Amino acid sequence: MKKGRRSNGEGSVYEFIQKIKKDNSNLEICETCKNCNNKNLCNNREDCKKLCDKCKQCINCLKYCDRYYIYERSVSQATKKDGTRTTPKYAKKKKDAAKNNLDTINKINNDAIVDKSKITLYDIAKSIVEDRHDKNITTDNSYIANLAKLNRLGQHEFMNKPAQEVTDNDIHKYLKYITSYSDSVIGKDYGLLNATFIKAVRKKILILNPLDDKDEFRRPKSKCKTEKVKAFTISEQKKFIESIKKETSNKYKLAWLLMLNLGLRPGEVYAIDINNINFAENKIYIKNTLTHDKNGKTILGDTTKTYSGDRIIDLNNDAKLIIKELLAQRKENKYNLLFWDNNFISISASNSAFKRFCKKNNIGSGWNETQYVLRHTYATRKIESGMPAEVLKCLLGHKDIEVTLNTYFDAFAEYKNKYNAKSENYLNELGLNYSKLDQDKIISIELNKLKQSVSNTCLDDLDKKVLYEVLDKIKNKYNLFQEKTS
């Protein structure tokens, strides 16, 4: 039962009766229905239009009905520029519905209402990236990285089609294509695409997220050969230290040595606050890193690269010596940074200088080395010394143990082989290797244990002698070598 008005085809406000079915079917029936003979229609009352004439005229039913809770509601709709109607908006009062209708018409005139059937996946992905940055969920540096993901996704045709027109074949084609990327890039781009589909479903643009089907649309694996983490060998590390000690005018040398001694990332080294150095406790607090704003300008970040990057590291003697030398020559700056050159130190310039240094001194891979090799070398030496992965994770500031284990897989594997060999030699010394142990030797070992136990007892010497003689007789029985007793 509807009534209302329409304004020049632009919008309309009308009233209708909302019915909510009652659970209790044993309620008393009203007098009008009780005296009605048209039972076929009334026994299937699902819509006001299907009510018989008596029910339509029944005033009591607006206040009371045996089957439904009945309410009068107002609803508004407007006509969009393409001729289609907007989704109805409901209100309890007619004046509220009229206000909703006016708001909707204003949005249509200002192009603020978008047809869901025309929204593209790229539009949704972009809104996610911008929203995360606007709400400070992602930093400026992460925003730049997210824009790079968005740019890679935007290069594919299906991202610029209306989301409702994207086919399974479009997604398969894309997932096959990105196998040419590294696993790291695949993980980032797939993650943004998944977030895009999730939002499309939440906004009712799509019915379901195709990536929920992990059998058909699971994240692909890279065809690229994974490059192993490169660390200096012991001889290369010695050569690096000897060569860097000869440098007198290299402004990056002390920063490189800190990376090597403390395992810091380049951005963390160049963001060290002198107030975070504690010589009394031999500690350094890593709380910041150099990063970039959304325009690509270097800035001092409020946090480290990850939340777990905020950490405390013990200072060894070399690190203390290096920091004291830096303090003696540092330039004053408003950020109280240990490193300052009339501005923030450029990480890329530092890296280029490192490449030139390695090439000049024939260290490692020369020009192909990056200053990150110093952090990897620090970690590798720690593993070789027997440091557990859990401890190394904390020192490196990794967010979880999997990052540490995966990054330094080869180093941990070599460490495992080294200590497996030590363990085998230890078992050999104890005579516990099954392949080298015969039955006679087992008996001999057991008898020797008994003799040792006898010698450790509080028995007098005579009783001990009697027991030794019994054990020797047992040895002779098995034709074992007669050993002298103590």
URCOR-V816065 format. One record per residue. N is the residue number from 1. OMEGA is omega in whole degrees, 0 to 359 (999 if undefined). Layout:
N_OMEGA + N_OMEGA
//
This chain:
1_185 + 2_171 + 3_181 + 4_183 + 5_175 + 6_186 + 7_176 + 8_179 + 9_184 + 10_182 + 11_180 + 12_176 + 13_181 + 14_182 + 15_177 + 16_179 + 17_178 + 18_180 + 19_175 + 20_187 + 21_178 + 22_178 + 23_185 + 24_181 + 25_183 + 26_180 + 27_181 + 28_182 + 29_181 + 30_185 + 31_181 + 32_181 + 33_182 + 34_182 + 35_182 + 36_179 + 37_183 + 38_187 + 39_182 + 40_181 + 41_185 + 42_178 + 43_180 + 44_183 + 45_178 + 46_184 + 47_179 + 48_181 + 49_183 + 50_179 + 51_177 + 52_184 + 53_180 + 54_180 + 55_181 + 56_182 + 57_185 + 58_180 + 59_183 + 60_185 + 61_178 + 62_179 + 63_184 + 64_175 + 65_183 + 66_184 + 67_187 + 68_162 + 69_186 + 70_181 + 71_171 + 72_181 + 73_174 + 74_182 + 75_179 + 76_175 + 77_177 + 78_179 + 79_179 + 80_184 + 81_180 + 82_177 + 83_179 + 84_182 + 85_177 + 86_176 + 87_181 + 88_174 + 89_186 + 90_178 + 91_180 + 92_183 + 93_183 + 94_181 + 95_177 + 96_178 + 97_179 + 98_179 + 99_177 + 100_181 + 101_179 + 102_178 + 103_181 + 104_179 + 105_178 + 106_179 + 107_178 + 108_181 + 109_180 + 110_181 + 111_180 + 112_177 + 113_183 + 114_177 + 115_183 + 116_182 + 117_182 + 118_181 + 119_180 + 120_176 + 121_179 + 122_178 + 123_182 + 124_180 + 125_180 + 126_179 + 127_178 + 128_181 + 129_182 + 130_182 + 131_179 + 132_181 + 133_181 + 134_182 + 135_177 + 136_175 + 137_176 + 138_178 + 139_178 + 140_181 + 141_177 + 142_177 + 143_178 + 144_178 + 145_179 + 146_176 + 147_177 + 148_176 + 149_181 + 150_180 + 151_179 + 152_179 + 153_183 + 154_180 + 155_182 + 156_188 + 157_185 + 158_180 + 159_183 + 160_173 + 161_172 + 162_186 + 163_182 + 164_180 + 165_180 + 166_183 + 167_175 + 168_181 + 169_177 + 170_182 + 171_177 + 172_181 + 173_179 + 174_182 + 175_177 + 176_182 + 177_187 + 178_174 + 179_177 + 180_176 + 181_174 + 182_179 + 183_180 + 184_180 + 185_178 + 186_180 + 187_182 + 188_183 + 189_178 + 190_179 + 191_179 + 192_178 + 193_179 + 194_178 + 195_179 + 196_178 + 197_179 + 198_180 + 199_179 + 200_178 + 201_181 + 202_180 + 203_178 + 204_173 + 205_176 + 206_180 + 207_182 + 208_178 + 209_182 + 210_182 + 211_174 + 212_177 + 213_186 + 214_177 + 215_185 + 216_186 + 217_179 + 218_182 + 219_182 + 220_177 + 221_183 + 222_173 + 223_182 + 224_177 + 225_181 + 226_179 + 227_180 + 228_177 + 229_183 + 230_174 + 231_175 + 232_169 + 233_180 + 234_180 + 235_178 + 236_179 + 237_177 + 238_181 + 239_179 + 240_182 + 241_179 + 242_182 + 243_183 + 244_180 + 245_180 + 246_182 + 247_180 + 248_185 + 249_181 + 250_185 + 251_181 + 252_190 + 253_182 + 254_176 + 255_179 + 256_180 + 257_176 + 258_176 + 259_182 + 260_185 + 261_184 + 262_178 + 263_182 + 264_171 + 265_179 + 266_181 + 267_179 + 268_179 + 269_184 + 270_177 + 271_181 + 272_177 + 273_182 + 274_179 + 275_179 + 276_177 + 277_183 + 278_181 + 279_181 + 280_180 + 281_182 + 282_181 + 283_170 + 284_183 + 285_179 + 286_187 + 287_185 + 288_173 + 289_172 + 290_180 + 291_180 + 292_172 + 293_185 + 294_177 + 295_178 + 296_180 + 297_180 + 298_178 + 299_175 + 300_181 + 301_179 + 302_182 + 303_173 + 304_183 + 305_176 + 306_181 + 307_180 + 308_179 + 309_176 + 310_189 + 311_178 + 312_182 + 313_176 + 314_178 + 315_173 + 316_184 + 317_180 + 318_181 + 319_179 + 320_180 + 321_181 + 322_182 + 323_179 + 324_177 + 325_179 + 326_180 + 327_182 + 328_185 + 329_185 + 330_177 + 331_179 + 332_178 + 333_186 + 334_181 + 335_183 + 336_181 + 337_177 + 338_180 + 339_180 + 340_180 + 341_185 + 342_177 + 343_175 + 344_177 + 345_179 + 346_180 + 347_180 + 348_178 + 349_177 + 350_181 + 351_178 + 352_178 + 353_179 + 354_178 + 355_180 + 356_180 + 357_181 + 358_179 + 359_181 + 360_184 + 361_177 + 362_181 + 363_178 + 364_180 + 365_176 + 366_184 + 367_182 + 368_178 + 369_172 + 370_183 + 371_176 + 372_180 + 373_180 + 374_176 + 375_179 + 376_178 + 377_177 + 378_182 + 379_182 + 380_178 + 381_178 + 382_179 + 383_180 + 384_181 + 385_177 + 386_181 + 387_178 + 388_182 + 389_182 + 390_180 + 391_180 + 392_178 + 393_181 + 394_181 + 395_182 + 396_180 + 397_177 + 398_183 + 399_174 + 400_187 + 401_181 + 402_179 + 403_180 + 404_183 + 405_181 + 406_182 + 407_185 + 408_182 + 409_183 + 410_180 + 411_178 + 412_178 + 413_179 + 414_178 + 415_180 + 416_180 + 417_181 + 418_183 + 419_171 + 420_179 + 421_178 + 422_180 + 423_180 + 424_178 + 425_179 + 426_178 + 427_177 + 428_181 + 429_180 + 430_182 + 431_185 + 432_178 + 433_184 + 434_184 + 435_183 + 436_185 + 437_177 + 438_185 + 439_180 + 440_182 + 441_178 + 442_180 + 443_180 + 444_180 + 445_181 + 446_180 + 447_178 + 448_177 + 449_179 + 450_179 + 451_179 + 452_179 + 453_179 + 454_183 + 455_182 + 456_181 + 457_179 + 458_178 + 459_177 + 460_187 + 461_182 + 462_179 + 463_179 + 464_181 + 465_179 + 466_180 + 467_178 + 468_181 + 469_178 + 470_180 + 471_178 + 472_178 + 473_177 + 474_178 + 475_180 + 476_179 + 477_181 + 478_180 + 479_179 + 480_181 + 481_180 + 482_180 + 483_179 + 484_178 + 485_180 + 486_999
//
